[in-house]
Amino acid sequence: MNLRAIKYGQTIQLLDPLDLPDGEITITVQLVEPEISDAPITFWDAMQQWRATIDWDDWDDSDPWEGVRDPSPGREFSWDD
């Protein structure tokens, strides 16, 4: 089982859920350096990568804010007050 974690001082925080039975276990830790590119990615390239991950045929065009906003006119307002 591989888990991702972050080390802070002497503490290791797991980033993935740990699905193991209760009780005493032995854990072996192996350091694996993340692959980091030297060249920064541009906003446009990141947008293109994101767009390539979307299945546009399954895209839901419904309005996510529908029914969220209160349709009442709100409080009275005047610039003169």
N, C-alpha and C positions, 0 to 999 in steps of 0.2 A: 504494500500500500504506500503510495506517495502522497505526502501532504505538503502544502505550502505554508511557510511560517516566516515571521519576522523576529529577529533577535534584538532585544533591548537590554544592554548590560548582561546580566546573568539570567534574564527571563526570555523564554521563547513563546511567542503568541502564535497560535495556530490560525491560519486563514481559511482552512477548509474544515468542514464538520468531521468529527472523529466518531466513526461508527464501529465501536469495539465493545465486547461484553465487559461488564463490570468485573473488577478484580485486579490483581497485580499483573502487570505486563512489563516487558522489556522493550525499550525503544533504542534503535541504533540510528544515530544522526550522521548523515553524509552531506557535506557542503557541496552544493551545486550552484555555481555562479550563473546568474541570469544573463541571457544574451541581450546585450545593449548595443544598439547601432551607434556608430560615431556620428553619422550624418543625421541632423535633426529632420523630422518630417514636417513638411509644410501643411498649413491648414487645408489647402486644396487637395493634397495627396491623402490626408486623413479623411476628408469628406468622400473622396472617390473610393477609398477602402471601405468606409462605412456603407456607402450606397451599394457596393458589390455584395454585402452581406444580407441585404434586404430582399425578400421574395415579394416583388411588387404585385404579383397576382393575388397574394393573400393579404395585402395591405388594407387596413380598415380605414376608410375615408370618413368615418363618423366624427362629429365634433366632440372632442374630449371635454370641452367646457359646457356642453349643452346641459341646461338645468342646474348649473352651479351658481350662476349669478342671480341675485335677487332682482326680479323685474320691476319692483316698486320704484316710483320716481325719486325716492330719497327725501332728504330734508329740504326745507325752503332755503333759498340762498338769494342774497342781494348784495351788490357791490356797495350799496349806500349804507348798510348797517355797520 
